[in-house]
Every structure is written in C-alpha cells, then in structure tokens.
Amino acid sequence: MPLTESEIHQFQKSGYVVKAGVFTATDLQPFKKRISQIVDEEVKGHFEKKHITNLYEEDGFETRLARIYAESNETGQAIAGTIMGKGGGGFSDHEILDILRHPPLVDCVSDLVGQDVVGSSVYRIRIKLPHYSHGEVPWHQDSGYFLAHCDKQLIVTCWIPLVDATIENGCLYVLPEAHQHGIHRHYTGGHAGFLEIPDDELLPRDPVPVEMKQGDVLFLTNLTPHASFKNNSEIVRWSIDLRYQSMDVPNNVNEDPATYVPERDTVTMACYPSEADFIIRDNSDPEREINTPGAFKKIRERYEQMRPHNPGRGWTRLSDRT
Ligand SMILES: O=C(O)CCC(=O)C(=O)O
C-alpha cells in the first residue's frame, strides 16, 4: 500500500499526512499481546506486594493499566515505566521489529525517503495515562533532538496509535506547513523534562488535532512541530512512534559506538548518535537487513552497553530564557 501522489504532496507541503489502515487489528495483535503479558506479570508482582487491591483481570488492553493507575498512581506509573524502559525505547522484543519491518509501512516510508531504508532505535512506546499531566508532550520538532547537521535531511517519524486516538484521550497535534521554516529554538527542561518550543516562539498558526483509528499511521517530517496534551478519557492512549531515513542521511549503521568520542568532528556523526541505526531495506544487498530477533537484540545491546558520546545541540534551559 504505497502512498498516493496526493498523499506525498500533502506530506511535502503540510509536513504531515495520515494513511489509514496501514496496520490491521490482526497485524497489531502480537505486539499488544506481548505488552499485555508484561502488564499482567507486573500487575501480579505489585498485587503480591499489596501495592494494589485488585488484579483488574476483567479489564483489557485499553483499560487495565488505566484502572490500576486510578487506584495507585505510583503503581500505574511504575508499570508504564517498565514497559517503556528508559525514555520509552526500552522494549526490544521481536514484536517491535515486526512492526518496524511491516511491509506496507516500509513501502509508504520508501515513497518518502527512497528505496533503501534505515530504521532508528529511536522508537518509543507511549503510554498516556488518563488524567496524568506529566504525560503531555510539549511542542517540539524531532530535529530538536538530532544533531544540527541533519536539520536539512529528512527523517520520517511514523506515529501509530494502538487505540483510536481522539482529542479527548490525547491525540497528536501538528502545525501544518511550519516545517518549511526550518528549526525552531528548543529549550531543555520543558514540561515533564522534554525539549520544548514555548508557545510564543511558535509561528502564529492554528494547531490541527489529528484524530486517528488504531493502525492508521501519521507520517511527520523531523521539522514538523507537534505536541500532545492531557488524556481526559478513561482509557490508556497507547501509541508507538518509529523513525526512518535514507541510507544517505548520516547514520551509525556498522559503526562502532566506541568511535563516538568528544574529540570527533560532530558533522561526521549520525543524526542521533546515542542509539543504533539499522538497515530495514537494502534492495541491492538484502543480507544487510536486520530481520531476525537475534540480530536486532545484538545491535540494541551493543549501544546500550557502550552509550556513544552525543554532543547534543547546546539548547539553553527554559528557566534561563530571556
Ligand atoms: O505520543 C506522543 O504523545 C508524543 C509523540 C512525539 O512527540 C513524537 O513521536 O515525537
């Protein structure tokens, strides 16, 4: 299911496009099942320790963690933290690789970045718990997190809700066409510790809420400002976001993380040195593709054991804004 000409045009002009039904409910099932298993194991552990009074076994994927969080904020957050891992990308079981390699998704990405596709370990599982204000993600461009020499490169973010995403439960908001104006100044120490572009430094454009069905995909450029706000529903807004680029965009495929030292010239570095890039599609040499759970785990672990130096962008703190 590649993108149509008009979808590609919208992506280029507006900085985002939604493609409906890239994943069917059946496609998402193995991932949701694995996550539900982890939730189940965690819930049982917390129940035994008497952190909660109920196992909430009658609740499913959408509501179980929400009800636990309602009973004990601390337990709900602890379970969410276990699944997300440090920063949200801690889950590296094969179900996420299957999502990263999902052919209809990679076909669409390929329409945007070119035939050969590099995937990024900067994928995140997001668990927006009901009524939890720290679950809000302030306005930012993903390039705010990448090194500056990559600002003019295209890195595509694919945002995929695992439940229907609505204004009420905290769907993503985007600023159409703002990607055409380059990188905004970001500040560290923004809401919930994220990078943030303050509202008064954003272009005066109306944000667009992007309501989506589960399995639809929102494609964003790395310069498209986006944010998400509070979940005012009674279900968890589960989503994942994945990132892809062409092989020509700076990456660390086959690089030794130990070569990322402070003395190294920044412009020779991958756009996001801290985490491993890997080949998703290589038409001329498919053997380079990372397509087995073992190869995927090995690549992830290599970068976790030796976190490469990331010089960052030197954004100032929000509290120091003049
Ligand atoms: O899922 C969210 O609420 C925020 C996602 C996000 O900021 C991103 O994908 O870059």
Ligand as a Chemical Component Dictionary entry (heavy atoms), coordinates in Angstrom:
data_LIG
# 
_chem_comp.id                   LIG 
_chem_comp.type                 NON-POLYMER 
_chem_comp.pdbx_formal_charge   0 
_chem_comp.three_letter_code    LIG 
# 
loop_
_chem_comp_atom.comp_id 
_chem_comp_atom.atom_id 
_chem_comp_atom.alt_atom_id 
_chem_comp_atom.type_symbol 
_chem_comp_atom.charge 
_chem_comp_atom.model_Cartn_x 
_chem_comp_atom.model_Cartn_y 
_chem_comp_atom.model_Cartn_z 
_chem_comp_atom.pdbx_ordinal 
LIG O1 O1 O 0 2.934 10.317 21.531 1  
LIG C1 C1 C 0 3.023 11.473 21.930 2  
LIG O2 O2 O 0 2.178 11.984 22.652 3  
LIG C2 C2 C 0 4.194 12.326 21.521 4  
LIG C3 C3 C 0 4.936 11.723 20.387 5  
LIG C4 C4 C 0 6.080 12.517 19.920 6  
LIG O3 O3 O 0 6.383 13.578 20.387 7  
LIG C5 C5 C 0 6.884 12.003 18.833 8  
LIG O4 O4 O 0 6.530 10.978 18.252 9  
LIG O5 O5 O 0 7.923 12.649 18.522 10 
# 
loop_
_chem_comp_bond.comp_id 
_chem_comp_bond.atom_id_1 
_chem_comp_bond.atom_id_2 
_chem_comp_bond.value_order 
_chem_comp_bond.pdbx_ordinal 
LIG O1 C1 DOUB 1 
LIG C1 O2 SING 2 
LIG C1 C2 SING 3 
LIG C2 C3 SING 4 
LIG C3 C4 SING 5 
LIG C4 O3 DOUB 6 
LIG C4 C5 SING 7 
LIG C5 O4 DOUB 8 
LIG C5 O5 SING 9 
# 
